[in-house]
């Protein structure tokens, strides 16, 4: 697994905001450190060298519980 970044905020529409170490592919699955699915990449925005990622959380996820957690994507 490759570290994407840390969940820093929740947007007004419920997406999780991560200051990413790299720009992942759209719709890529985002996981926590025990490989549980957090959600999928909805949007990559901001500067190219330090992008931000909006993650659409999976149904039933308690978004406040994941604030401050490291998230990962699987390497191919």
DOLO-825816 format. One record per residue: residue number from 1; x, z, y of N, C-alpha, C in turn; residue in one letter. Coordinates in Angstrom, 2 decimals. Example, Ala and Ser with C-alpha at 12.3 -4.5 7.8 and 13.67 -1.06 7.14 Angstrom:
# residues 2
PT    i      n_u      n_w      n_v     ca_u     ca_w     ca_v      c_u      c_w      c_v  aa
PT    1    13.19     7.80    -5.69    12.30     7.80    -4.50    13.20     7.80    -3.30   A
PT    2    12.85     7.08    -2.25    13.67     7.14    -1.06    12.90     7.87     0.03   S
This chain:
# residues 76
PT    i      n_u      n_w      n_v     ca_u     ca_w     ca_v      c_u      c_w      c_v  aa
PT    1     0.85     0.00    -1.18     0.00     0.00     0.00     0.89     0.00     1.24   X
PT    2     0.39    -0.62     2.27     1.13    -0.73     3.53     0.39     0.06     4.62   X
PT    3     1.10     0.94     5.30     0.50     1.76     6.35     0.03     0.88     7.50   X
PT    4    -1.26     0.96     7.82    -1.81     0.23     8.94    -1.67     1.03    10.22   X
PT    5    -1.99     2.31    10.16    -1.90     3.17    11.34    -2.75     4.41    11.15   X
PT    6    -3.07     5.06    12.26    -3.85     6.30    12.25    -5.15     6.06    13.01   X
PT    7    -6.26     6.54    12.45    -7.55     6.40    13.12    -7.54     7.29    14.36   X
PT    8    -7.71     6.68    15.53    -7.60     7.42    16.78    -8.92     7.71    17.46   X
PT    9    -9.92     6.86    17.23   -11.16     7.00    18.00   -12.30     6.34    17.26   X
PT   10   -13.52     6.61    17.75   -14.72     5.94    17.24   -15.36     5.24    18.44   X
PT   11   -15.65     3.95    18.30   -16.23     3.20    19.40   -17.71     3.53    19.56   X
PT   12   -18.30     3.08    20.66   -19.71     3.36    20.94   -20.64     2.76    19.88   X
PT   13   -20.19     1.72    19.17   -21.03     1.10    18.13   -20.66     1.58    16.72   X
PT   14   -19.84     2.64    16.62   -19.56     3.26    15.34   -18.33     2.75    14.60   X
PT   15   -17.59     1.83    15.19   -16.38     1.32    14.53   -15.22     2.30    14.73   X
PT   16   -14.34     2.35    13.75   -13.16     3.20    13.81   -12.04     2.42    14.47   X
PT   17   -11.34     3.02    15.43   -10.28     2.34    16.17    -8.92     2.87    15.71   X
PT   18    -8.03     1.91    15.35    -6.70     2.24    14.86    -5.67     1.53    15.71   X
PT   19    -4.64     2.24    16.16    -3.48     1.59    16.79    -2.60     1.17    15.63   X
PT   20    -2.57    -0.14    15.38    -1.96    -0.68    14.17    -0.47    -0.96    14.33   X
PT   21     0.23    -0.94    13.20     1.64    -1.30    13.17     1.83    -2.81    13.02   X
PT   22     0.77    -3.50    12.57     0.78    -4.95    12.39    -0.66    -5.44    12.47   X
PT   23    -0.84    -6.74    12.56    -2.18    -7.32    12.62    -2.63    -7.73    11.22   X
PT   24    -3.61    -7.03    10.65    -4.09    -7.39     9.32    -5.03    -8.59     9.37   X
PT   25    -5.35    -9.13     8.21    -6.30   -10.24     8.12    -7.72    -9.74     8.37   X
PT   26    -8.57   -10.62     8.87    -9.96   -10.27     9.10   -10.63    -9.98     7.77   X
PT   27   -11.53    -9.01     7.77   -12.32    -8.58     6.60   -11.49    -7.95     5.49   X
PT   28   -10.23    -7.61     5.78    -9.38    -6.97     4.78    -9.87    -5.53     4.56   X
PT   29    -9.83    -5.07     3.31   -10.28    -3.72     2.96    -9.24    -2.70     3.43   X
PT   30    -9.72    -1.65     4.09    -8.87    -0.57     4.59    -9.14     0.65     3.73   X
PT   31    -8.05     1.33     3.30    -8.16     2.46     2.38    -7.42     3.68     2.93   X
PT   32    -7.75     4.85     2.39    -7.02     6.06     2.76    -5.87     6.27     1.78   X
PT   33    -5.20     7.42     1.87    -4.00     7.64     1.07    -4.27     7.81    -0.43   X
PT   34    -5.52     8.02    -0.84    -5.85     8.11    -2.27    -6.59     6.85    -2.74   X
PT   35    -6.46     5.79    -1.96    -7.00     4.46    -2.26    -8.53     4.37    -2.24   X
PT   36    -9.19     5.32    -1.58   -10.64     5.24    -1.39   -10.93     4.31    -0.23   X
PT   37   -11.93     3.47    -0.37   -12.25     2.50     0.69   -12.84     3.21     1.90   X
PT   38   -12.27     2.93     3.06   -12.76     3.45     4.34   -13.71     2.43     4.97   X
PT   39   -13.33     1.15     4.91   -14.14     0.09     5.49   -13.38    -1.23     5.47   X
PT   40   -13.79    -2.14     6.35   -13.16    -3.46     6.44   -12.79    -3.76     7.89   X
PT   41   -11.73    -4.53     8.06   -11.29    -4.93     9.40   -12.37    -5.80    10.04   X
PT   42   -12.86    -5.38    11.19   -13.88    -6.12    11.91   -13.27    -6.98    13.02   X
PT   43   -12.22    -6.43    13.67   -11.65    -7.12    14.82   -10.23    -6.62    15.08   X
PT   44    -9.36    -7.54    15.48    -8.01    -7.20    15.91    -7.93    -7.58    17.39   X
PT   45    -7.47    -6.66    18.24    -7.44    -6.94    19.67    -6.26    -6.23    20.32   X
PT   46    -6.01    -6.57    21.57    -4.92    -5.94    22.31    -3.65    -6.77    22.26   X
PT   47    -2.53    -6.18    22.67    -1.26    -6.90    22.72    -0.76    -7.26    21.32   X
PT   48    -0.07    -8.38    21.24     0.43    -8.87    19.96     1.42    -7.89    19.33   X
PT   49     2.28    -7.29    20.13     3.31    -6.39    19.60     2.78    -5.04    19.14   X
PT   50     1.68    -4.61    19.67     1.08    -3.34    19.23    -0.45    -3.47    19.25   X
PT   51    -1.00    -4.17    18.26    -2.44    -4.44    18.26    -3.28    -3.21    17.90   X
PT   52    -4.53    -3.30    18.25    -5.53    -2.32    17.83    -6.45    -3.00    16.84   X
PT   53    -7.01    -2.21    15.93    -7.90    -2.75    14.91    -9.20    -1.96    14.95   X
PT   54   -10.33    -2.68    14.94   -11.64    -2.05    14.80   -12.05    -2.19    13.35   X
PT   55   -12.40    -1.08    12.72   -12.78    -1.07    11.31   -14.27    -0.77    11.21   X
PT   56   -14.98    -1.63    10.48   -16.40    -1.40    10.19   -16.44    -0.43     9.01   X
PT   57   -16.89     0.83     9.23   -16.87     1.80     8.13   -17.86     1.45     7.04   X
PT   58   -17.51     1.83     5.80   -18.43     1.57     4.68   -19.66     2.45     4.85   X
PT   59   -20.75     2.07     4.23   -22.00     2.84     4.31   -21.80     4.23     3.76   X
PT   60   -22.31     5.22     4.45   -22.25     6.60     3.99   -20.99     7.34     4.39   X
PT   61   -20.05     6.67     5.04   -18.80     7.34     5.44   -19.06     8.25     6.63   X
PT   62   -18.59     9.49     6.56   -18.69    10.42     7.69   -17.51    10.14     8.61   X
PT   63   -17.77     9.41     9.69   -16.70     8.92    10.55   -15.90    10.04    11.22   X
PT   64   -16.53    11.13    11.57   -15.79    12.23    12.21   -14.79    12.85    11.25   X
PT   65   -15.04    12.77     9.95   -14.15    13.37     8.96   -12.85    12.59     8.80   X
PT   66   -12.82    11.33     9.23   -11.61    10.52     9.03   -10.76    10.39    10.29   X
PT   67   -11.19    10.95    11.40   -10.38    10.90    12.63    -9.03    11.56    12.37   X
PT   68    -7.95    10.88    12.78    -6.61    11.41    12.61    -5.97    11.10    11.27   X
PT   69    -6.69    10.44    10.37    -6.15    10.11     9.05    -5.38     8.79     9.08   X
PT   70    -4.35     8.72     8.24    -3.61     7.46     8.07    -4.43     6.54     7.18   X
PT   71    -4.42     5.25     7.53    -5.13     4.26     6.72    -4.17     3.15     6.31   X
PT   72    -4.49     2.51     5.21    -3.60     1.54     4.57    -4.37     0.28     4.18   X
PT   73    -3.62    -0.80     3.96    -4.15    -2.01     3.34    -3.28    -2.30     2.12   X
PT   74    -3.86    -2.92     1.11    -3.11    -3.24    -0.09    -2.22    -4.45     0.16   X
PT   75    -0.99    -4.38    -0.29    -0.09    -5.51    -0.18    -0.33    -6.43    -1.36   X
PT   76    -0.23    -7.72    -1.09    -0.43    -8.70    -2.16     0.83    -8.97    -2.90   X
